[in-house]
């Protein structure tokens, strides 16, 4: 490649969650000096954006203030031309909307969006908008085959335009007894506690009511059971009331938002995902790297990550009894729980590692550039 490729990653804001972690991984992992990666946030940089800025990465806050901020279209177009940006990579619906129109005003066709997930209740108006945006977008990346097919069906996207790049995670060292002891100390739980964990935004789509109810049922068979909910979100107050109503105050712990999730995971015995929808859950992937057995609802990309009874347990969504039974079964069969965890890590090493994700995006970026930028070579 004859010169540095300038890429802007555009998101509404960057929090310590799935989308933010993918953006951070791409910015940190793309080969340098081949790429110059810049982050633009429509609103605030937020916690992860500020952390990336502290690392020396370029993070720009565009200052969106109103529901419809028309001036942003012009500002984005002006910045794209001024900074001579080669590729605009959008990472959420709002970023896709403002970014695509701004790029069109700038006369820049090299726009892609990554669909990290999809709302199940999207309105007719938003579907119409997204069909128009899809027509102006060079590539729509999907993190699971399920999501890719959903985009093809809902937006009428031609299959070649809907790419599949599954999320990847860094392969940390295998968990040790020392790591477990440190994590238990950080979580403030005893060594003999039987600990279930869940990491993610406390939002309705995660259906944490289901998980809490299943834990209430499982407590009778697993007397030292503890549930660690790691994250923050709009459902915190509601979930606190539910825990109190079910008299689980000694069982359920709201850990809050943490930056050291990787250090906490070895302290868990089991990971549970109760979501009503998932694209590809980075939290599940990270739990599998930590050799944790996973119980997850059979929704979205979960069925592509987990092979039932081989690398985890899949249960039907919104089925309280099935989830409780799976938790009980794995705490009464330690050998199976450990076997699932070991096989889960092997699956991540093979199919969901970070190097593969970075390489896939590298190939995609190169394919989007004019031939003159890549010396007329066939890439990837």
Buried (B, 14 or more C-beta within 10 A) or exposed (E): BEEEBBBBBBBBBBBBBBBBBBBBBBBBBBEEEEBBBBBBBBBBBBBBBEBBBEEEBBBBBBEBEEEEBEEBBEBBBEBBEEBEBBBBBBBBBBBBBBBBBBBBBBEBEBBBBBBBBBEEEEEEEEEEBBEBBBEEBBBBBBBBBBBBBBBBEBBEBEEEBBBEBBBBBBBBEEBEEEBBEBBBEBBEBEEEBBBBBBBBBBBEBBBBBBBBBBBBBBBEBBEEBBBBBBBBBEBBEEBBEBBEEBEBEEBBBBBEBBEEBBBBBBBBBBBBBBBBBBBBBBBBBBBBBBBBBBBBBBBBBBBBBBBEEEBBBBBEBBBBEBBBBBBBBBBEEEEBBBBBBEBBBEBBEEEBBBEBBBBBBBBBBBBBBEEEBBEEEEBE
